[in-house]
């Protein structure tokens, strides 16, 4: 039997439509985090993995108007955190802007709501037009440090959570859980604001299934799209103190095409990585940059990758003016407990614990 609360979150079935005040997505009481974009109507798009809307409201319930904007018949996943309590991931299939009622079960005159997108940019966007509530509370100003996690499917939380749909069922994104990926866990543990810029299958000089577009090609797009006409990301919207880059898994991929794929080439990987670091430094000249290995490669490939990372560090520090010393972080284990050889939710937690210890020593 589906809990009543879940029905409320999905469609508002059985809820009394109380008259409340409308607050547009542009209202200053609504806080947006991660890769989001505002269109010319003032609607806000949750784009990147774990991008979110956060606000406080007074009253017994609130209502969020939202829409799934995904290619074809695809859908996105969202999850809510109500007064600090995480709710189950929910598939969002609304094909037009519709009200979703949120009714907290905890007492008190004011409640805190966090709405997260669990899927990634390639799955389309979650559009939010407005929030209804009796009134909104003022979110406290924060002096949190900021961290950006750049990566592939590992960073996006792909294939990590089979608690709702088994690995061998559903679509490729049914097991996405960005909220519990290592990056958001690290940020919450260290009380940092975060953004994920992650795209499954992406690489530094080639991808898992082809040579392009690679991360440097999609990174300037708000939607992480290779289309030069797509809206550009405003790099003033989020200025990180730390940038963590976890790429390389897909550069090592053997591919799946009919023709054999060329072996991994450090002579292409290293300069392409240095060039990408130069791009990051150009946008965030004061940021500390961390480059990491990957928990999906076997020991021999990770030895090669770590050797490349050492060379990348040396070349980048020698050639990029004003660059702070680069840190190299290495996950200690291989993690394949999720679907399709990816880290599972519990393993993402172990990865986060390792990185928290590392960052606590340098932050």
JOBELVEN-V92769 format. One record per residue. N is the residue number from 1. PSI is psi in whole degrees, -180 to 180 (* if undefined). Layout:
# JOBELVEN-V92769
[[N | PSI] [N | PSI]]
This chain:
# JOBELVEN-V92769
[[1 | 131] [2 | 129] [3 | 147] [4 | -38] [5 | -39] [6 | -40] [7 | -38] [8 | -43] [9 | -36] [10 | -44] [11 | -7] [12 | 19] [13 | 134] [14 | 4] [15 | 141] [16 | 126] [17 | 81] [18 | 148] [19 | 124] [20 | 172] [21 | 139] [22 | 131] [23 | 115] [24 | 162] [25 | -24] [26 | -2] [27 | 134] [28 | -15] [29 | -13] [30 | 124] [31 | 129] [32 | 137] [33 | 151] [34 | -165] [35 | 102] [36 | 164] [37 | 141] [38 | 127] [39 | -177] [40 | -4] [41 | -6] [42 | -1] [43 | 148] [44 | 138] [45 | 124] [46 | 117] [47 | -61] [48 | 162] [49 | 134] [50 | 15] [51 | 151] [52 | 160] [53 | 133] [54 | 139] [55 | 167] [56 | 144] [57 | 154] [58 | 141] [59 | -173] [60 | -16] [61 | 162] [62 | 174] [63 | 130] [64 | 125] [65 | 120] [66 | 167] [67 | 142] [68 | 123] [69 | 81] [70 | 157] [71 | 137] [72 | -128] [73 | 13] [74 | 169] [75 | 168] [76 | 165] [77 | 142] [78 | 163] [79 | 152] [80 | 144] [81 | 115] [82 | 115] [83 | 42] [84 | -2] [85 | 118] [86 | 131] [87 | 162] [88 | 149] [89 | 142] [90 | 135] [91 | 128] [92 | 115] [93 | 8] [94 | 121] [95 | 5] [96 | 163] [97 | 122] [98 | 151] [99 | 135] [100 | 116] [101 | 137] [102 | 119] [103 | 102] [104 | 148] [105 | -13] [106 | 148] [107 | 172] [108 | 152] [109 | -21] [110 | 144] [111 | 151] [112 | 129] [113 | 135] [114 | 125] [115 | 122] [116 | 142] [117 | 124] [118 | -25] [119 | -180] [120 | -179] [121 | -37] [122 | -18] [123 | 5] [124 | -165] [125 | 163] [126 | 116] [127 | 134] [128 | 126] [129 | -34] [130 | 167] [131 | 139] [132 | 136] [133 | 165] [134 | -48] [135 | 161] [136 | 145] [137 | 160] [138 | 124] [139 | 136] [140 | 145] [141 | 146] [142 | 147] [143 | 25] [144 | 145] [145 | 162] [146 | 145] [147 | 137] [148 | 134] [149 | 115] [150 | 130] [151 | -160] [152 | -144] [153 | -32] [154 | -48] [155 | -32] [156 | -12] [157 | 20] [158 | 142] [159 | 23] [160 | -20] [161 | 101] [162 | 21] [163 | -26] [164 | -44] [165 | 127] [166 | 160] [167 | -35] [168 | 16] [169 | 165] [170 | -159] [171 | 173] [172 | -20] [173 | 6] [174 | -18] [175 | 12] [176 | 133] [177 | 86] [178 | -33] [179 | -37] [180 | 10] [181 | 164] [182 | -38] [183 | -57] [184 | -35] [185 | -42] [186 | -48] [187 | -43] [188 | -39] [189 | -33] [190 | 7] [191 | 54] [192 | 146] [193 | 144] [194 | 163] [195 | 137] [196 | 128] [197 | 84] [198 | 144] [199 | 119] [200 | 136] [201 | -3] [202 | 155] [203 | -172] [204 | -50] [205 | -13] [206 | 163] [207 | -177] [208 | -31] [209 | 3] [210 | -178] [211 | -19] [212 | 163] [213 | 141] [214 | -178] [215 | -40] [216 | -25] [217 | -33] [218 | -17] [219 | -37] [220 | -10] [221 | 136] [222 | -33] [223 | 11] [224 | 47] [225 | 144] [226 | -9] [227 | 117] [228 | -16] [229 | -3] [230 | 154] [231 | 139] [232 | 146] [233 | 135] [234 | 105] [235 | -7] [236 | -10] [237 | -30] [238 | 114] [239 | 103] [240 | 150] [241 | -30] [242 | 138] [243 | 121] [244 | 127] [245 | 118] [246 | 86] [247 | 157] [248 | -27] [249 | -48] [250 | -23] [251 | -29] [252 | -8] [253 | 144] [254 | -4] [255 | -179] [256 | 16] [257 | 176] [258 | -25] [259 | 145] [260 | 143] [261 | 143] [262 | 147] [263 | 159] [264 | 135] [265 | 102] [266 | -29] [267 | -20] [268 | -38] [269 | -47] [270 | -53] [271 | -33] [272 | -37] [273 | -44] [274 | -41] [275 | -39] [276 | -39] [277 | -40] [278 | -38] [279 | -47] [280 | -45] [281 | -35] [282 | -36] [283 | -36] [284 | 75] [285 | -20] [286 | 0] [287 | 145] [288 | 130] [289 | 132] [290 | 129] [291 | 138] [292 | 160] [293 | -164] [294 | 138] [295 | 2] [296 | -10] [297 | 150] [298 | 173] [299 | -44] [300 | -42] [301 | -35] [302 | -30] [303 | -45] [304 | -45] [305 | -46] [306 | -35] [307 | -41] [308 | -42] [309 | -37] [310 | -43] [311 | -38] [312 | -45] [313 | -48] [314 | -47] [315 | -42] [316 | -46] [317 | -29] [318 | -24] [319 | -18] [320 | 113] [321 | 130] [322 | 2] [323 | 131] [324 | 157] [325 | 134] [326 | 139] [327 | 144] [328 | 127] [329 | 139] [330 | 121] [331 | 139] [332 | -17] [333 | 166] [334 | 141] [335 | 117] [336 | 23] [337 | -5] [338 | -155] [339 | 149] [340 | 36] [341 | 12] [342 | 162] [343 | 137] [344 | 175] [345 | -46] [346 | -39] [347 | -36] [348 | -36] [349 | -40] [350 | -40] [351 | -42] [352 | -42] [353 | -41] [354 | -44] [355 | -34] [356 | -45] [357 | -41] [358 | -49] [359 | -31] [360 | -25] [361 | -14] [362 | -16] [363 | *]]
